[in-house]
Amino acid sequence: MSELMQFLLSGVTVGAVYALVALGFTIIYNASDVVNFAQGEFVMLGGMITVFAHQAGLPLPLAALIAIAVTSAVGVALNKLAIEPARGAPVVSLIIITIGASILIRGVTQLVFDKQLHRFPAFSGDDPIHILGATILPQSLWVIAGAFAVFFGLWVFFTKTLTGKALLATSNNRLAAQLVGINTNFIMTLSFALSAGIGALAGVLVTPITLVSYDVGIALALKGFAAAMLGGMGNPKGALVGGLALGVIEAMTAGYLSSQYKDAAAFVVILAVLFFMPQGLFGKKSTERV
């Protein structure tokens, strides 16, 4: 029983990170139907900038806020310099642009910082908490709470605010949204800023546990994408559930089979979703009137 509980706690912690990445995917997808594969690099930037800002002598909370702000600015720059000029291009072309942006961000980070693994102190110490014979780090609770807080914030944003509804309207029909007075350029910029900020927050929360380096974003983007697909692309509730489910699947795979197969879980999830339920767990079936 304690072994199973340990795997569950580990899986939920990792799954909360995947959920945050998937929520970032969801925001941009809802605004533009684009899958942003640079999302993992936003997580990496959040962790790396916090590490070096803290090492420079800044208090950890201030370093984290600076990291989130700078990463949000990078997201805005990605939209303004790469996505906006390619407006009207096929969706596949836009996805390729985000992959290129991911490679660029990774390369610049390697030059500006270094190739080493880094961490900073946990928010609430490193003394483990015992639950039913298993242990969990206090920092893991920060990660899980962060994922649920972001999910709740996005739910309120999309359902209760005019700006959130404008974002959904822009996704549904950009031209119609413009005709009713929605500033779609602002909506796109906001979506990239929010997505990058959420990614950076994930990096800040998880770095004390998993460490960070310039190349961690690749795996995070893949697994966040798998989580978003599992839950239903564009659905915040699906992103949260999909992330947690993928984390638990990974933990169980590593615990009961082999850690060598852990990373394969994301690929298996993607293939299973594509074959058996392309809309995901909470996705809506789309219909076209001819």
Secondary structure, DSSP 8 states (H G I E B T S, - for coil): -HHHHHHHHHHHHHHHHHHHHHHHHHHHHHHHS---TTHHHHHHHHHHHHHHHHHTT--HHHHHHHHHHHHHHHHHHHIIIIIGGGTTS-HHHHHHHHHHHHHHHHHHHHHHS-SS-B----TT-S--EEETTEEE-HHHHHHHHHHHHHHHHHHHHHHH-HHHHHHHHHHH-HHHHHHTT--HHHHHHHHHHHHHHHHHHHHHHHHHHH-B-TTTHHHHHHHHHHHHHHH-TT-HHHHHHHHHHHHHHHHHHHHHT-GGGTTHHHHHHHHHHHHH-TTTTT--------
